[in-house]
């Protein structure tokens, strides 16, 4: 792989990492997809950065569960869905007025819920939360 291509992957991965971190604090900005894209980009460009992300004490084990084991711990499922639905309801009832936006948020929340519940539940008690 050429140096330019590696730098592009590193840049995209870093932007996704930052967006995922912002998503921890902004309602309905997805965190996990951005961090998964970070792992994907770093895996293709920098073994050092990929290993650093996977070893992160806050979300490294979560990424490993999702990417390697193809499973999500029960506690992570409950936390993710609870936070998402509370954020969506708060946003829908207190922050926005247009009905079409509320319906979009509802559909997105339903789709994300389906996606999370479609993954097997990891048996181990190891979790980031």
N, C-alpha and C positions, 0 to 999 in steps of 0.2 A: 504494500500500500504506500502511496506517495505521501510525502510530508504534508503537502497542502490538504489532502483528504483527511489525514490524521488531525490536523489543526482544526478543520471544519467540524469533525466529530467531537473534538474536545470542546470547542466553542458551543456547539448545540447542546452537548451534555451539561455544560456548566450553566447555560441559560435555563435549561430544564430543572436543574438542581435548585436554582434560585427561585424559579416559579413555584416549584413544589414546596419550598420553605415558606413562601408567601401564602400558599394555599392552606397552611396550617392555621392562619389567622383570618383569612377572608372566607366568608360563607360561600360554599359551592364552587370554589376554585379547586379543581382536583389536585390532590397531592400525589397519590400513588402513581397515576399514569405518567406524571412528569418525572418522578424518581425512577420508574421503570425505564423510561426513555433515557434517562441519565446513565443507568447501568448498561443499557444496550449500546449507547454511543461510546462510553468509556471502554467497554469490552472490545470494541472494534478499533480503538485508537490507543489506549494506554492501560497496560496491565496494572501499573502502579496506581492510577486513579481509580480503576475498577476495584482493586483490592482495598483501597482506602474507603470507598463508599460501602463495600460489603462488610468492612470491619467497624463501621460507625456504630457507636454504642446506642444511639437513639433509634436508628431505623435500619441498620445493617441486617439484623436477624429477620426483620419483617420482609426485606427485599429477598433474602435467601429463601425464606419460607415460600414466598410467592413465585420466585423464578426457578428455584431448584426443586423444591418439594411439591410445587403446584398445589399448595394447600394454604389455608389461612387459619391461624389459631382462633378459637371461639371468642376469646376476650377481644381480639382485634376486630372480629366481625361485629360484635356488639358495640364496641366503642365507635367504630367507623359509621355504622348505620345510625346509632343514636345521635352522634354529632351532626351527621349530614341531615337527618330529618328535623332535628331541633333548629338547625341553621335555616333550612328551607322554610319551615313553618314561621319562624321569627321574621325572615325576610318577606315572606308572602303576606303576612298579616300586619306587619308594622312598617315596612320600608318601601313597598311598591304598591301601586294602584292598578295598573293595567291588567285586566284579566288574562290576556294572552301570555303575558310574562309569567304570571302565576301558574298557568297551565303548562308552560314550558318547563318551569322549575319542577312541577309535579311529575311530568313525564321523565325528566332527567333523573329525578330521585328514584322513580320506579325502576328505570333501566339500570341504574347503579346498584340498587338493592338486588335486583335479579342477578346481575353480574357477580356480586360478592357472594350471594348465597349459592351460586352455581359451582363454586369451588368447594372441594372437600374441606372439612374441618380438621385442622392438624391436631393430632392426639396429644402431643407433648404440651406441657404447661409453659414452655418457653415462649415468651412474647415480649414485645417492646413495651407494652402498656403495663 
